[in-house]
Amino acid sequence: MNFFKILSIVSLISSWMAKALEDGKITLREALELIGLLAPALGLPLDFEIADVLESPAPENLAAIDEGKDVVEPEIDPETGRPKA
């Protein structure tokens, strides 16, 4: 790994950390954002789309995940394989 790639990664992490820690905690959504930033910078392929992961739980479940509460699984549409709206 060359110096400029390392510098780029450190810069990504630093800017992400400043934003993520504004409220004093790191949420699941913020952790996934970091993965989405680092994987391409490191040349690593992702087997999933970060947007799909963030969109799949119902909004009330994202809040529950962020707060460490129990999550209710959304009903899945058999045609699309995605949660029903």
C-alpha positions as CSV (number, residue, x, y, z in Angstrom):
1,M,0.0,0.0,0.0
2,N,1.5,3.3,-1.0
3,F,1.8,6.4,1.1
4,F,-1.0,8.3,-0.7
5,K,-3.5,5.5,-0.3
6,I,-2.7,5.4,3.4
7,L,-3.1,9.1,3.7
8,S,-6.4,8.9,1.8
9,I,-7.7,6.2,4.1
10,V,-6.6,8.2,7.2
11,S,-8.4,11.2,5.8
12,L,-11.6,9.2,5.2
13,I,-11.6,7.8,8.7
14,S,-10.9,11.2,10.3
15,S,-13.6,13.0,8.4
16,W,-16.1,10.2,9.1
17,M,-15.2,10.1,12.8
18,A,-15.7,13.8,13.2
19,K,-19.2,13.5,11.8
20,A,-20.1,10.3,13.5
21,L,-19.0,11.4,16.9
22,E,-20.9,14.7,16.9
23,D,-23.6,13.1,19.1
24,G,-21.1,11.1,21.2
25,K,-22.0,7.7,19.8
26,I,-21.6,5.6,16.7
27,T,-24.8,4.1,15.3
28,L,-25.2,1.0,13.1
29,R,-26.0,3.4,10.2
30,E,-22.7,5.3,10.7
31,A,-20.7,2.1,11.0
32,L,-22.1,0.9,7.7
33,E,-21.3,4.3,6.1
34,L,-17.6,3.8,7.2
35,I,-17.6,0.3,5.6
36,G,-19.0,1.8,2.4
37,L,-16.2,4.4,2.4
38,L,-13.3,2.1,3.2
39,A,-14.1,-0.9,1.0
40,P,-13.6,1.0,-2.3
41,A,-10.6,2.9,-0.9
42,L,-9.0,-0.4,-0.1
43,G,-10.0,-2.0,-3.4
44,L,-12.3,-4.6,-1.6
45,P,-15.5,-5.7,-3.3
46,L,-18.7,-5.6,-1.3
47,D,-21.1,-8.5,-1.7
48,F,-24.0,-6.1,-0.8
49,E,-25.0,-2.6,-1.4
50,I,-24.9,-0.4,1.7
51,A,-28.0,1.4,0.6
52,D,-29.9,-1.9,0.5
53,V,-28.8,-2.7,4.0
54,L,-29.9,0.7,5.2
55,E,-33.2,0.6,3.4
56,S,-34.2,-2.9,4.3
57,P,-35.3,-2.5,7.9
58,A,-38.4,-0.4,8.6
59,P,-37.6,3.1,9.8
60,E,-38.9,2.3,13.3
61,N,-36.4,-0.7,13.4
62,L,-33.5,1.5,12.4
63,A,-34.2,3.7,15.4
64,A,-34.5,0.6,17.6
65,I,-31.2,-0.7,16.3
66,D,-29.5,2.6,16.9
67,E,-30.9,2.6,20.5
68,G,-30.1,-1.0,21.2
69,K,-33.8,-2.1,21.5
70,D,-35.5,-5.2,20.1
71,V,-36.3,-5.2,16.4
72,V,-39.4,-6.4,14.7
73,E,-38.7,-8.1,11.4
74,P,-40.5,-6.5,8.4
75,E,-42.9,-8.5,6.3
76,I,-41.1,-9.5,3.0
77,D,-42.8,-9.2,-0.3
78,P,-42.4,-12.6,-2.1
79,E,-42.3,-11.0,-5.5
80,T,-39.5,-8.5,-4.9
81,G,-37.8,-10.1,-1.9
82,R,-37.8,-6.7,-0.2
83,P,-39.7,-5.5,2.8
84,K,-43.3,-4.5,2.2
85,A,-43.9,-0.7,2.3
